[in-house]
Amino acid sequence: MIIQICVGSACHIKGSYRIVELMEKAISDHGLQDEITLAGSLCTGSCNRCGVTVLVDDTVHTGITPENFKDFFNDNVLSVI
């Protein structure tokens, strides 16, 4: 699985650095280092008003925040690994 977190200007301002930290921790906590490639990406053109854009393989997810990260990770990463 490839997970790309947008680190472009708009997502950076919305806290993409925090989503990267949360993703790194979640991957480590679940022992998924060998199954997930984590990368940054530039703008995907899928910005919305709140949260960060994250691509899981070829699926774009918008509006990821520290508050909804756990649900996002459970629904879109753990459920498909």
mmJSON file of the N, C-alpha and C atoms, coordinates in Angstrom:
{"data_MODEL":{"atom_site":{
"group_PDB":["ATOM","ATOM","ATOM","ATOM","ATOM","ATOM","ATOM","ATOM","ATOM","ATOM","ATOM","ATOM","ATOM","ATOM","ATOM","ATOM","ATOM","ATOM","ATOM","ATOM","ATOM","ATOM","ATOM","ATOM","ATOM","ATOM","ATOM","ATOM","ATOM","ATOM","ATOM","ATOM","ATOM","ATOM","ATOM","ATOM","ATOM","ATOM","ATOM","ATOM","ATOM","ATOM","ATOM","ATOM","ATOM","ATOM","ATOM","ATOM","ATOM","ATOM","ATOM","ATOM","ATOM","ATOM","ATOM","ATOM","ATOM","ATOM","ATOM","ATOM","ATOM","ATOM","ATOM","ATOM","ATOM","ATOM","ATOM","ATOM","ATOM","ATOM","ATOM","ATOM","ATOM","ATOM","ATOM","ATOM","ATOM","ATOM","ATOM","ATOM","ATOM","ATOM","ATOM","ATOM","ATOM","ATOM","ATOM","ATOM","ATOM","ATOM","ATOM","ATOM","ATOM","ATOM","ATOM","ATOM","ATOM","ATOM","ATOM","ATOM","ATOM","ATOM","ATOM","ATOM","ATOM","ATOM","ATOM","ATOM","ATOM","ATOM","ATOM","ATOM","ATOM","ATOM","ATOM","ATOM","ATOM","ATOM","ATOM","ATOM","ATOM","ATOM","ATOM","ATOM","ATOM","ATOM","ATOM","ATOM","ATOM","ATOM","ATOM","ATOM","ATOM","ATOM","ATOM","ATOM","ATOM","ATOM","ATOM","ATOM","ATOM","ATOM","ATOM","ATOM","ATOM","ATOM","ATOM","ATOM","ATOM","ATOM","ATOM","ATOM","ATOM","ATOM","ATOM","ATOM","ATOM","ATOM","ATOM","ATOM","ATOM","ATOM","ATOM","ATOM","ATOM","ATOM","ATOM","ATOM","ATOM","ATOM","ATOM","ATOM","ATOM","ATOM","ATOM","ATOM","ATOM","ATOM","ATOM","ATOM","ATOM","ATOM","ATOM","ATOM","ATOM","ATOM","ATOM","ATOM","ATOM","ATOM","ATOM","ATOM","ATOM","ATOM","ATOM","ATOM","ATOM","ATOM","ATOM","ATOM","ATOM","ATOM","ATOM","ATOM","ATOM","ATOM","ATOM","ATOM","ATOM","ATOM","ATOM","ATOM","ATOM","ATOM","ATOM","ATOM","ATOM","ATOM","ATOM","ATOM","ATOM","ATOM","ATOM","ATOM","ATOM","ATOM","ATOM","ATOM","ATOM","ATOM","ATOM","ATOM","ATOM","ATOM","ATOM","ATOM","ATOM","ATOM","ATOM","ATOM","ATOM","ATOM","ATOM"],
"id":[1,2,3,4,5,6,7,8,9,10,11,12,13,14,15,16,17,18,19,20,21,22,23,24,25,26,27,28,29,30,31,32,33,34,35,36,37,38,39,40,41,42,43,44,45,46,47,48,49,50,51,52,53,54,55,56,57,58,59,60,61,62,63,64,65,66,67,68,69,70,71,72,73,74,75,76,77,78,79,80,81,82,83,84,85,86,87,88,89,90,91,92,93,94,95,96,97,98,99,100,101,102,103,104,105,106,107,108,109,110,111,112,113,114,115,116,117,118,119,120,121,122,123,124,125,126,127,128,129,130,131,132,133,134,135,136,137,138,139,140,141,142,143,144,145,146,147,148,149,150,151,152,153,154,155,156,157,158,159,160,161,162,163,164,165,166,167,168,169,170,171,172,173,174,175,176,177,178,179,180,181,182,183,184,185,186,187,188,189,190,191,192,193,194,195,196,197,198,199,200,201,202,203,204,205,206,207,208,209,210,211,212,213,214,215,216,217,218,219,220,221,222,223,224,225,226,227,228,229,230,231,232,233,234,235,236,237,238,239,240,241,242,243],
"type_symbol":["N","C","C","N","C","C","N","C","C","N","C","C","N","C","C","N","C","C","N","C","C","N","C","C","N","C","C","N","C","C","N","C","C","N","C","C","N","C","C","N","C","C","N","C","C","N","C","C","N","C","C","N","C","C","N","C","C","N","C","C","N","C","C","N","C","C","N","C","C","N","C","C","N","C","C","N","C","C","N","C","C","N","C","C","N","C","C","N","C","C","N","C","C","N","C","C","N","C","C","N","C","C","N","C","C","N","C","C","N","C","C","N","C","C","N","C","C","N","C","C","N","C","C","N","C","C","N","C","C","N","C","C","N","C","C","N","C","C","N","C","C","N","C","C","N","C","C","N","C","C","N","C","C","N","C","C","N","C","C","N","C","C","N","C","C","N","C","C","N","C","C","N","C","C","N","C","C","N","C","C","N","C","C","N","C","C","N","C","C","N","C","C","N","C","C","N","C","C","N","C","C","N","C","C","N","C","C","N","C","C","N","C","C","N","C","C","N","C","C","N","C","C","N","C","C","N","C","C","N","C","C","N","C","C","N","C","C","N","C","C","N","C","C"],
"label_atom_id":["N","CA","C","N","CA","C","N","CA","C","N","CA","C","N","CA","C","N","CA","C","N","CA","C","N","CA","C","N","CA","C","N","CA","C","N","CA","C","N","CA","C","N","CA","C","N","CA","C","N","CA","C","N","CA","C","N","CA","C","N","CA","C","N","CA","C","N","CA","C","N","CA","C","N","CA","C","N","CA","C","N","CA","C","N","CA","C","N","CA","C","N","CA","C","N","CA","C","N","CA","C","N","CA","C","N","CA","C","N","CA","C","N","CA","C","N","CA","C","N","CA","C","N","CA","C","N","CA","C","N","CA","C","N","CA","C","N","CA","C","N","CA","C","N","CA","C","N","CA","C","N","CA","C","N","CA","C","N","CA","C","N","CA","C","N","CA","C","N","CA","C","N","CA","C","N","CA","C","N","CA","C","N","CA","C","N","CA","C","N","CA","C","N","CA","C","N","CA","C","N","CA","C","N","CA","C","N","CA","C","N","CA","C","N","CA","C","N","CA","C","N","CA","C","N","CA","C","N","CA","C","N","CA","C","N","CA","C","N","CA","C","N","CA","C","N","CA","C","N","CA","C","N","CA","C","N","CA","C","N","CA","C","N","CA","C","N","CA","C","N","CA","C","N","CA","C","N","CA","C","N","CA","C"],
"label_alt_id":[null,null,null,null,null,null,null,null,null,null,null,null,null,null,null,null,null,null,null,null,null,null,null,null,null,null,null,null,null,null,null,null,null,null,null,null,null,null,null,null,null,null,null,null,null,null,null,null,null,null,null,null,null,null,null,null,null,null,null,null,null,null,null,null,null,null,null,null,null,null,null,null,null,null,null,null,null,null,null,null,null,null,null,null,null,null,null,null,null,null,null,null,null,null,null,null,null,null,null,null,null,null,null,null,null,null,null,null,null,null,null,null,null,null,null,null,null,null,null,null,null,null,null,null,null,null,null,null,null,null,null,null,null,null,null,null,null,null,null,null,null,null,null,null,null,null,null,null,null,null,null,null,null,null,null,null,null,null,null,null,null,null,null,null,null,null,null,null,null,null,null,null,null,null,null,null,null,null,null,null,null,null,null,null,null,null,null,null,null,null,null,null,null,null,null,null,null,null,null,null,null,null,null,null,null,null,null,null,null,null,null,null,null,null,null,null,null,null,null,null,null,null,null,null,null,null,null,null,null,null,null,null,null,null,null,null,null,null,null,null,null,null,null],
"label_comp_id":["MET","MET","MET","ILE","ILE","ILE","ILE","ILE","ILE","GLN","GLN","GLN","ILE","ILE","ILE","CYS","CYS","CYS","VAL","VAL","VAL","GLY","GLY","GLY","SER","SER","SER","ALA","ALA","ALA","CYS","CYS","CYS","HIS","HIS","HIS","ILE","ILE","ILE","LYS","LYS","LYS","GLY","GLY","GLY","SER","SER","SER","TYR","TYR","TYR","ARG","ARG","ARG","ILE","ILE","ILE","VAL","VAL","VAL","GLU","GLU","GLU","LEU","LEU","LEU","MET","MET","MET","GLU","GLU","GLU","LYS","LYS","LYS","ALA","ALA","ALA","ILE","ILE","ILE","SER","SER","SER","ASP","ASP","ASP","HIS","HIS","HIS","GLY","GLY","GLY","LEU","LEU","LEU","GLN","GLN","GLN","ASP","ASP","ASP","GLU","GLU","GLU","ILE","ILE","ILE","THR","THR","THR","LEU","LEU","LEU","ALA","ALA","ALA","GLY","GLY","GLY","SER","SER","SER","LEU","LEU","LEU","CYS","CYS","CYS","THR","THR","THR","GLY","GLY","GLY","SER","SER","SER","CYS","CYS","CYS","ASN","ASN","ASN","ARG","ARG","ARG","CYS","CYS","CYS","GLY","GLY","GLY","VAL","VAL","VAL","THR","THR","THR","VAL","VAL","VAL","LEU","LEU","LEU","VAL","VAL","VAL","ASP","ASP","ASP","ASP","ASP","ASP","THR","THR","THR","VAL","VAL","VAL","HIS","HIS","HIS","THR","THR","THR","GLY","GLY","GLY","ILE","ILE","ILE","THR","THR","THR","PRO","PRO","PRO","GLU","GLU","GLU","ASN","ASN","ASN","PHE","PHE","PHE","LYS","LYS","LYS","ASP","ASP","ASP","PHE","PHE","PHE","PHE","PHE","PHE","ASN","ASN","ASN","ASP","ASP","ASP","ASN","ASN","ASN","VAL","VAL","VAL","LEU","LEU","LEU","SER","SER","SER","VAL","VAL","VAL","ILE","ILE","ILE"],
"label_asym_id":["A","A","A","A","A","A","A","A","A","A","A","A","A","A","A","A","A","A","A","A","A","A","A","A","A","A","A","A","A","A","A","A","A","A","A","A","A","A","A","A","A","A","A","A","A","A","A","A","A","A","A","A","A","A","A","A","A","A","A","A","A","A","A","A","A","A","A","A","A","A","A","A","A","A","A","A","A","A","A","A","A","A","A","A","A","A","A","A","A","A","A","A","A","A","A","A","A","A","A","A","A","A","A","A","A","A","A","A","A","A","A","A","A","A","A","A","A","A","A","A","A","A","A","A","A","A","A","A","A","A","A","A","A","A","A","A","A","A","A","A","A","A","A","A","A","A","A","A","A","A","A","A","A","A","A","A","A","A","A","A","A","A","A","A","A","A","A","A","A","A","A","A","A","A","A","A","A","A","A","A","A","A","A","A","A","A","A","A","A","A","A","A","A","A","A","A","A","A","A","A","A","A","A","A","A","A","A","A","A","A","A","A","A","A","A","A","A","A","A","A","A","A","A","A","A","A","A","A","A","A","A","A","A","A","A","A","A","A","A","A","A","A","A"],
"label_entity_id":["1","1","1","1","1","1","1","1","1","1","1","1","1","1","1","1","1","1","1","1","1","1","1","1","1","1","1","1","1","1","1","1","1","1","1","1","1","1","1","1","1","1","1","1","1","1","1","1","1","1","1","1","1","1","1","1","1","1","1","1","1","1","1","1","1","1","1","1","1","1","1","1","1","1","1","1","1","1","1","1","1","1","1","1","1","1","1","1","1","1","1","1","1","1","1","1","1","1","1","1","1","1","1","1","1","1","1","1","1","1","1","1","1","1","1","1","1","1","1","1","1","1","1","1","1","1","1","1","1","1","1","1","1","1","1","1","1","1","1","1","1","1","1","1","1","1","1","1","1","1","1","1","1","1","1","1","1","1","1","1","1","1","1","1","1","1","1","1","1","1","1","1","1","1","1","1","1","1","1","1","1","1","1","1","1","1","1","1","1","1","1","1","1","1","1","1","1","1","1","1","1","1","1","1","1","1","1","1","1","1","1","1","1","1","1","1","1","1","1","1","1","1","1","1","1","1","1","1","1","1","1","1","1","1","1","1","1","1","1","1","1","1","1"],
"label_seq_id":[1,1,1,2,2,2,3,3,3,4,4,4,5,5,5,6,6,6,7,7,7,8,8,8,9,9,9,10,10,10,11,11,11,12,12,12,13,13,13,14,14,14,15,15,15,16,16,16,17,17,17,18,18,18,19,19,19,20,20,20,21,21,21,22,22,22,23,23,23,24,24,24,25,25,25,26,26,26,27,27,27,28,28,28,29,29,29,30,30,30,31,31,31,32,32,32,33,33,33,34,34,34,35,35,35,36,36,36,37,37,37,38,38,38,39,39,39,40,40,40,41,41,41,42,42,42,43,43,43,44,44,44,45,45,45,46,46,46,47,47,47,48,48,48,49,49,49,50,50,50,51,51,51,52,52,52,53,53,53,54,54,54,55,55,55,56,56,56,57,57,57,58,58,58,59,59,59,60,60,60,61,61,61,62,62,62,63,63,63,64,64,64,65,65,65,66,66,66,67,67,67,68,68,68,69,69,69,70,70,70,71,71,71,72,72,72,73,73,73,74,74,74,75,75,75,76,76,76,77,77,77,78,78,78,79,79,79,80,80,80,81,81,81],
"pdbx_PDB_ins_code":[null,null,null,null,null,null,null,null,null,null,null,null,null,null,null,null,null,null,null,null,null,null,null,null,null,null,null,null,null,null,null,null,null,null,null,null,null,null,null,null,null,null,null,null,null,null,null,null,null,null,null,null,null,null,null,null,null,null,null,null,null,null,null,null,null,null,null,null,null,null,null,null,null,null,null,null,null,null,null,null,null,null,null,null,null,null,null,null,null,null,null,null,null,null,null,null,null,null,null,null,null,null,null,null,null,null,null,null,null,null,null,null,null,null,null,null,null,null,null,null,null,null,null,null,null,null,null,null,null,null,null,null,null,null,null,null,null,null,null,null,null,null,null,null,null,null,null,null,null,null,null,null,null,null,null,null,null,null,null,null,null,null,null,null,null,null,null,null,null,null,null,null,null,null,null,null,null,null,null,null,null,null,null,null,null,null,null,null,null,null,null,null,null,null,null,null,null,null,null,null,null,null,null,null,null,null,null,null,null,null,null,null,null,null,null,null,null,null,null,null,null,null,null,null,null,null,null,null,null,null,null,null,null,null,null,null,null,null,null,null,null,null,null],
"Cartn_x":[0.849,0.0,0.896,0.516,1.23,0.311,0.801,0.056,0.858,0.214,0.854,0.092,0.819,0.212,0.63,-0.341,-0.05,0.704,1.809,2.582,2.698,1.796,1.746,1.33,1.365,1.139,-0.146,-1.274,-2.557,-2.623,-2.179,-2.223,-1.188,-0.056,0.944,0.341,-0.35,-0.98,-2.047,-2.724,-3.773,-3.214,-1.879,-1.289,-0.847,-0.424,-0.01,1.132,2.0,3.094,2.551,1.435,0.833,0.248,-0.352,-0.899,0.237,1.367,2.536,2.974,3.051,3.449,2.473,1.191,0.186,0.251,0.479,0.557,1.785,2.92,4.137,3.931,3.308,3.064,2.085,1.009,0.011,0.602,1.401,2.05,2.965,3.743,4.661,3.898,2.887,2.108,1.453,1.101,0.445,1.416,2.709,3.719,3.587,3.219,2.947,4.073,5.25,6.359,6.716,6.574,6.924,5.795,4.606,3.454,3.02,3.522,3.081,4.298,4.208,5.178,4.532,5.158,4.639,5.461,4.775,5.463,4.708,5.41,4.786,4.433,3.495,3.163,2.917,3.03,2.651,1.159,0.628,-0.815,-1.429,-2.507,-3.233,-4.399,-4.636,-5.755,-7.081,-7.024,-8.257,-8.48,-7.99,-8.088,-9.543,-9.753,-11.043,-10.79,-11.816,-11.647,-11.004,-11.143,-10.52,-9.791,-8.709,-7.99,-7.063,-6.402,-5.316,-5.79,-5.203,-5.505,-4.522,-5.053,-4.235,-4.671,-3.695,-3.967,-3.599,-4.521,-4.256,-4.35,-3.195,-3.066,-3.599,-4.669,-5.162,-6.422,-6.796,-8.011,-7.667,-8.316,-8.081,-9.056,-8.506,-9.312,-8.992,-10.008,-9.804,-10.338,-9.868,-10.395,-9.87,-8.666,-8.118,-7.518,-7.958,-7.514,-7.042,-6.329,-5.953,-7.172,-8.284,-9.493,-10.128,-10.061,-10.691,-9.664,-8.391,-7.336,-7.555,-7.867,-8.012,-9.084,-10.237,-11.301,-10.845,-10.173,-9.65,-8.699,-7.764,-6.78,-7.469,-8.381,-9.084,-9.893,-10.603,-11.499,-10.775,-9.661,-9.04,-7.671,-7.109,-5.816,-5.957,-6.333,-6.413,-7.44,-8.537,-9.592,-9.229,-8.203,-7.848,-6.49,-5.786,-4.48,-4.722],
"Cartn_y":[-1.17,0.0,1.235,2.213,3.485,4.576,5.284,6.404,7.666,8.635,9.911,11.017,11.808,12.921,14.213,15.021,16.278,17.2,17.746,18.714,20.025,20.204,21.452,22.594,23.787,24.992,24.96,24.687,24.718,23.649,22.442,21.372,21.608,22.199,22.526,23.491,24.503,25.477,24.815,23.793,23.097,22.014,21.863,20.947,19.598,19.54,18.242,17.625,18.46,17.929,17.078,17.478,16.718,15.405,15.414,14.18,13.217,13.733,12.882,12.225,12.994,12.442,11.365,11.639,10.663,9.4,9.565,8.411,7.562,8.201,7.46,6.658,7.274,6.593,5.438,5.658,4.609,3.421,3.702,2.625,1.827,2.519,1.858,1.073,1.693,1.038,-0.259,-0.309,-1.501,-2.44,-2.119,-2.984,-3.113,-2.023,-2.068,-1.483,-1.294,-0.667,-1.402,-2.712,-3.479,-3.541,-3.083,-3.183,-1.843,-0.749,0.58,1.421,2.065,3.069,4.418,5.238,6.56,7.597,8.494,9.52,10.837,11.903,13.205,13.427,14.298,14.658,16.155,16.702,18.094,18.137,19.286,19.461,18.493,17.855,16.93,17.627,18.891,19.63,19.254,18.598,18.141,18.85,20.062,20.801,21.024,21.067,21.509,22.494,22.968,24.043,23.622,22.379,21.961,20.65,20.498,19.239,19.074,17.936,17.605,16.536,16.544,15.537,14.385,13.159,11.95,10.984,10.445,9.418,8.067,7.132,5.747,4.942,4.472,3.905,4.948,4.692,5.658,6.392,6.237,6.867,8.141,9.238,10.538,10.715,11.108,11.416,12.846,13.638,15.033,15.292,16.365,16.792,15.999,15.42,14.644,15.607,15.463,16.311,15.416,15.984,15.178,14.581,15.305,14.836,13.635,13.55,12.422,11.403,11.603,10.722,9.266,8.994,7.603,6.873,7.513,6.899,6.708,7.715,7.604,6.414,6.295,5.214,3.85,3.736,2.462,2.081,3.05,2.767,2.58,3.28,3.306,2.645,2.299,1.614,0.242,0.21,-1.097,-2.023,-1.487,-2.351,-2.968,-2.431,-2.975,-3.68,-3.653,-4.348,-5.802],
"Cartn_z":[0.0,0.0,0.0,-0.781,-0.828,-0.295,0.711,1.286,1.028,0.376,0.093,0.812,1.576,2.299,1.605,1.245,0.575,1.532,1.042,1.817,1.033,0.072,-0.682,0.228,-0.275,0.53,1.346,0.703,1.409,2.498,2.192,3.199,4.295,3.939,4.961,5.979,5.483,6.376,7.245,6.71,7.454,8.37,8.423,9.395,8.868,7.617,7.081,7.877,8.468,9.284,10.433,11.009,12.114,11.609,10.429,9.851,9.53,9.054,8.809,10.12,11.189,12.495,12.96,12.841,13.252,12.409,11.106,10.218,10.539,10.741,11.098,12.378,13.365,14.635,14.465,13.729,13.523,12.768,11.757,11.0,11.921,12.719,13.654,14.724,15.31,16.376,15.907,14.637,14.087,13.373,13.42,12.808,11.302,10.642,9.2,8.351,8.934,8.216,6.929,6.901,5.709,4.686,5.064,4.168,3.584,4.155,3.724,3.353,2.2,1.807,2.052,2.895,3.222,2.477,1.784,0.997,1.087,0.8,0.667,-0.791,-1.03,-2.407,-2.468,-3.651,-3.844,-4.1,-4.319,-4.443,-5.45,-5.014,-5.885,-6.578,-6.216,-6.787,-6.161,-5.003,-4.337,-3.008,-2.89,-1.632,-1.234,0.072,0.573,1.699,2.324,3.299,4.602,4.984,6.235,6.017,6.684,6.649,5.469,5.493,4.58,3.594,2.389,1.383,1.52,1.544,1.653,0.563,-0.165,-1.164,-0.577,-0.641,-0.247,-1.541,-1.987,-3.328,-4.315,-5.019,-6.003,-5.548,-4.292,-3.789,-3.023,-3.394,-2.772,-1.611,-0.467,0.72,1.124,1.353,1.733,3.123,3.714,5.013,6.187,6.077,7.179,8.204,9.451,10.551,11.699,12.665,13.828,14.536,14.498,15.175,14.485,13.169,12.479,11.965,12.312,11.797,12.176,13.421,13.867,13.059,12.866,12.059,10.618,10.068,8.704,8.6,9.525,9.485,9.607,10.548,10.724,9.491,8.914,7.785,6.453,6.261,4.94,4.853,5.991,5.988,6.618,7.885,8.578,7.947,7.48,6.941,5.589,4.919,3.603,3.585,4.683,4.746,5.037],
"occupancy":[1.0,1.0,1.0,1.0,1.0,1.0,1.0,1.0,1.0,1.0,1.0,1.0,1.0,1.0,1.0,1.0,1.0,1.0,1.0,1.0,1.0,1.0,1.0,1.0,1.0,1.0,1.0,1.0,1.0,1.0,1.0,1.0,1.0,1.0,1.0,1.0,1.0,1.0,1.0,1.0,1.0,1.0,1.0,1.0,1.0,1.0,1.0,1.0,1.0,1.0,1.0,1.0,1.0,1.0,1.0,1.0,1.0,1.0,1.0,1.0,1.0,1.0,1.0,1.0,1.0,1.0,1.0,1.0,1.0,1.0,1.0,1.0,1.0,1.0,1.0,1.0,1.0,1.0,1.0,1.0,1.0,1.0,1.0,1.0,1.0,1.0,1.0,1.0,1.0,1.0,1.0,1.0,1.0,1.0,1.0,1.0,1.0,1.0,1.0,1.0,1.0,1.0,1.0,1.0,1.0,1.0,1.0,1.0,1.0,1.0,1.0,1.0,1.0,1.0,1.0,1.0,1.0,1.0,1.0,1.0,1.0,1.0,1.0,1.0,1.0,1.0,1.0,1.0,1.0,1.0,1.0,1.0,1.0,1.0,1.0,1.0,1.0,1.0,1.0,1.0,1.0,1.0,1.0,1.0,1.0,1.0,1.0,1.0,1.0,1.0,1.0,1.0,1.0,1.0,1.0,1.0,1.0,1.0,1.0,1.0,1.0,1.0,1.0,1.0,1.0,1.0,1.0,1.0,1.0,1.0,1.0,1.0,1.0,1.0,1.0,1.0,1.0,1.0,1.0,1.0,1.0,1.0,1.0,1.0,1.0,1.0,1.0,1.0,1.0,1.0,1.0,1.0,1.0,1.0,1.0,1.0,1.0,1.0,1.0,1.0,1.0,1.0,1.0,1.0,1.0,1.0,1.0,1.0,1.0,1.0,1.0,1.0,1.0,1.0,1.0,1.0,1.0,1.0,1.0,1.0,1.0,1.0,1.0,1.0,1.0,1.0,1.0,1.0,1.0,1.0,1.0,1.0,1.0,1.0,1.0,1.0,1.0,1.0,1.0,1.0,1.0,1.0,1.0],
"B_iso_or_equiv":[0.0,0.0,0.0,0.0,0.0,0.0,0.0,0.0,0.0,0.0,0.0,0.0,0.0,0.0,0.0,0.0,0.0,0.0,0.0,0.0,0.0,0.0,0.0,0.0,0.0,0.0,0.0,0.0,0.0,0.0,0.0,0.0,0.0,0.0,0.0,0.0,0.0,0.0,0.0,0.0,0.0,0.0,0.0,0.0,0.0,0.0,0.0,0.0,0.0,0.0,0.0,0.0,0.0,0.0,0.0,0.0,0.0,0.0,0.0,0.0,0.0,0.0,0.0,0.0,0.0,0.0,0.0,0.0,0.0,0.0,0.0,0.0,0.0,0.0,0.0,0.0,0.0,0.0,0.0,0.0,0.0,0.0,0.0,0.0,0.0,0.0,0.0,0.0,0.0,0.0,0.0,0.0,0.0,0.0,0.0,0.0,0.0,0.0,0.0,0.0,0.0,0.0,0.0,0.0,0.0,0.0,0.0,0.0,0.0,0.0,0.0,0.0,0.0,0.0,0.0,0.0,0.0,0.0,0.0,0.0,0.0,0.0,0.0,0.0,0.0,0.0,0.0,0.0,0.0,0.0,0.0,0.0,0.0,0.0,0.0,0.0,0.0,0.0,0.0,0.0,0.0,0.0,0.0,0.0,0.0,0.0,0.0,0.0,0.0,0.0,0.0,0.0,0.0,0.0,0.0,0.0,0.0,0.0,0.0,0.0,0.0,0.0,0.0,0.0,0.0,0.0,0.0,0.0,0.0,0.0,0.0,0.0,0.0,0.0,0.0,0.0,0.0,0.0,0.0,0.0,0.0,0.0,0.0,0.0,0.0,0.0,0.0,0.0,0.0,0.0,0.0,0.0,0.0,0.0,0.0,0.0,0.0,0.0,0.0,0.0,0.0,0.0,0.0,0.0,0.0,0.0,0.0,0.0,0.0,0.0,0.0,0.0,0.0,0.0,0.0,0.0,0.0,0.0,0.0,0.0,0.0,0.0,0.0,0.0,0.0,0.0,0.0,0.0,0.0,0.0,0.0,0.0,0.0,0.0,0.0,0.0,0.0,0.0,0.0,0.0,0.0,0.0,0.0],
"pdbx_formal_charge":[null,null,null,null,null,null,null,null,null,null,null,null,null,null,null,null,null,null,null,null,null,null,null,null,null,null,null,null,null,null,null,null,null,null,null,null,null,null,null,null,null,null,null,null,null,null,null,null,null,null,null,null,null,null,null,null,null,null,null,null,null,null,null,null,null,null,null,null,null,null,null,null,null,null,null,null,null,null,null,null,null,null,null,null,null,null,null,null,null,null,null,null,null,null,null,null,null,null,null,null,null,null,null,null,null,null,null,null,null,null,null,null,null,null,null,null,null,null,null,null,null,null,null,null,null,null,null,null,null,null,null,null,null,null,null,null,null,null,null,null,null,null,null,null,null,null,null,null,null,null,null,null,null,null,null,null,null,null,null,null,null,null,null,null,null,null,null,null,null,null,null,null,null,null,null,null,null,null,null,null,null,null,null,null,null,null,null,null,null,null,null,null,null,null,null,null,null,null,null,null,null,null,null,null,null,null,null,null,null,null,null,null,null,null,null,null,null,null,null,null,null,null,null,null,null,null,null,null,null,null,null,null,null,null,null,null,null,null,null,null,null,null,null],
"auth_seq_id":[1,1,1,2,2,2,3,3,3,4,4,4,5,5,5,6,6,6,7,7,7,8,8,8,9,9,9,10,10,10,11,11,11,12,12,12,13,13,13,14,14,14,15,15,15,16,16,16,17,17,17,18,18,18,19,19,19,20,20,20,21,21,21,22,22,22,23,23,23,24,24,24,25,25,25,26,26,26,27,27,27,28,28,28,29,29,29,30,30,30,31,31,31,32,32,32,33,33,33,34,34,34,35,35,35,36,36,36,37,37,37,38,38,38,39,39,39,40,40,40,41,41,41,42,42,42,43,43,43,44,44,44,45,45,45,46,46,46,47,47,47,48,48,48,49,49,49,50,50,50,51,51,51,52,52,52,53,53,53,54,54,54,55,55,55,56,56,56,57,57,57,58,58,58,59,59,59,60,60,60,61,61,61,62,62,62,63,63,63,64,64,64,65,65,65,66,66,66,67,67,67,68,68,68,69,69,69,70,70,70,71,71,71,72,72,72,73,73,73,74,74,74,75,75,75,76,76,76,77,77,77,78,78,78,79,79,79,80,80,80,81,81,81],
"auth_comp_id":["MET","MET","MET","ILE","ILE","ILE","ILE","ILE","ILE","GLN","GLN","GLN","ILE","ILE","ILE","CYS","CYS","CYS","VAL","VAL","VAL","GLY","GLY","GLY","SER","SER","SER","ALA","ALA","ALA","CYS","CYS","CYS","HIS","HIS","HIS","ILE","ILE","ILE","LYS","LYS","LYS","GLY","GLY","GLY","SER","SER","SER","TYR","TYR","TYR","ARG","ARG","ARG","ILE","ILE","ILE","VAL","VAL","VAL","GLU","GLU","GLU","LEU","LEU","LEU","MET","MET","MET","GLU","GLU","GLU","LYS","LYS","LYS","ALA","ALA","ALA","ILE","ILE","ILE","SER","SER","SER","ASP","ASP","ASP","HIS","HIS","HIS","GLY","GLY","GLY","LEU","LEU","LEU","GLN","GLN","GLN","ASP","ASP","ASP","GLU","GLU","GLU","ILE","ILE","ILE","THR","THR","THR","LEU","LEU","LEU","ALA","ALA","ALA","GLY","GLY","GLY","SER","SER","SER","LEU","LEU","LEU","CYS","CYS","CYS","THR","THR","THR","GLY","GLY","GLY","SER","SER","SER","CYS","CYS","CYS","ASN","ASN","ASN","ARG","ARG","ARG","CYS","CYS","CYS","GLY","GLY","GLY","VAL","VAL","VAL","THR","THR","THR","VAL","VAL","VAL","LEU","LEU","LEU","VAL","VAL","VAL","ASP","ASP","ASP","ASP","ASP","ASP","THR","THR","THR","VAL","VAL","VAL","HIS","HIS","HIS","THR","THR","THR","GLY","GLY","GLY","ILE","ILE","ILE","THR","THR","THR","PRO","PRO","PRO","GLU","GLU","GLU","ASN","ASN","ASN","PHE","PHE","PHE","LYS","LYS","LYS","ASP","ASP","ASP","PHE","PHE","PHE","PHE","PHE","PHE","ASN","ASN","ASN","ASP","ASP","ASP","ASN","ASN","ASN","VAL","VAL","VAL","LEU","LEU","LEU","SER","SER","SER","VAL","VAL","VAL","ILE","ILE","ILE"],
"auth_asym_id":["A","A","A","A","A","A","A","A","A","A","A","A","A","A","A","A","A","A","A","A","A","A","A","A","A","A","A","A","A","A","A","A","A","A","A","A","A","A","A","A","A","A","A","A","A","A","A","A","A","A","A","A","A","A","A","A","A","A","A","A","A","A","A","A","A","A","A","A","A","A","A","A","A","A","A","A","A","A","A","A","A","A","A","A","A","A","A","A","A","A","A","A","A","A","A","A","A","A","A","A","A","A","A","A","A","A","A","A","A","A","A","A","A","A","A","A","A","A","A","A","A","A","A","A","A","A","A","A","A","A","A","A","A","A","A","A","A","A","A","A","A","A","A","A","A","A","A","A","A","A","A","A","A","A","A","A","A","A","A","A","A","A","A","A","A","A","A","A","A","A","A","A","A","A","A","A","A","A","A","A","A","A","A","A","A","A","A","A","A","A","A","A","A","A","A","A","A","A","A","A","A","A","A","A","A","A","A","A","A","A","A","A","A","A","A","A","A","A","A","A","A","A","A","A","A","A","A","A","A","A","A","A","A","A","A","A","A","A","A","A","A","A","A"],
"auth_atom_id":["N","CA","C","N","CA","C","N","CA","C","N","CA","C","N","CA","C","N","CA","C","N","CA","C","N","CA","C","N","CA","C","N","CA","C","N","CA","C","N","CA","C","N","CA","C","N","CA","C","N","CA","C","N","CA","C","N","CA","C","N","CA","C","N","CA","C","N","CA","C","N","CA","C","N","CA","C","N","CA","C","N","CA","C","N","CA","C","N","CA","C","N","CA","C","N","CA","C","N","CA","C","N","CA","C","N","CA","C","N","CA","C","N","CA","C","N","CA","C","N","CA","C","N","CA","C","N","CA","C","N","CA","C","N","CA","C","N","CA","C","N","CA","C","N","CA","C","N","CA","C","N","CA","C","N","CA","C","N","CA","C","N","CA","C","N","CA","C","N","CA","C","N","CA","C","N","CA","C","N","CA","C","N","CA","C","N","CA","C","N","CA","C","N","CA","C","N","CA","C","N","CA","C","N","CA","C","N","CA","C","N","CA","C","N","CA","C","N","CA","C","N","CA","C","N","CA","C","N","CA","C","N","CA","C","N","CA","C","N","CA","C","N","CA","C","N","CA","C","N","CA","C","N","CA","C","N","CA","C","N","CA","C","N","CA","C","N","CA","C","N","CA","C","N","CA","C","N","CA","C","N","CA","C"],
"pdbx_PDB_model_num":[1,1,1,1,1,1,1,1,1,1,1,1,1,1,1,1,1,1,1,1,1,1,1,1,1,1,1,1,1,1,1,1,1,1,1,1,1,1,1,1,1,1,1,1,1,1,1,1,1,1,1,1,1,1,1,1,1,1,1,1,1,1,1,1,1,1,1,1,1,1,1,1,1,1,1,1,1,1,1,1,1,1,1,1,1,1,1,1,1,1,1,1,1,1,1,1,1,1,1,1,1,1,1,1,1,1,1,1,1,1,1,1,1,1,1,1,1,1,1,1,1,1,1,1,1,1,1,1,1,1,1,1,1,1,1,1,1,1,1,1,1,1,1,1,1,1,1,1,1,1,1,1,1,1,1,1,1,1,1,1,1,1,1,1,1,1,1,1,1,1,1,1,1,1,1,1,1,1,1,1,1,1,1,1,1,1,1,1,1,1,1,1,1,1,1,1,1,1,1,1,1,1,1,1,1,1,1,1,1,1,1,1,1,1,1,1,1,1,1,1,1,1,1,1,1,1,1,1,1,1,1,1,1,1,1,1,1,1,1,1,1,1,1]
}}}
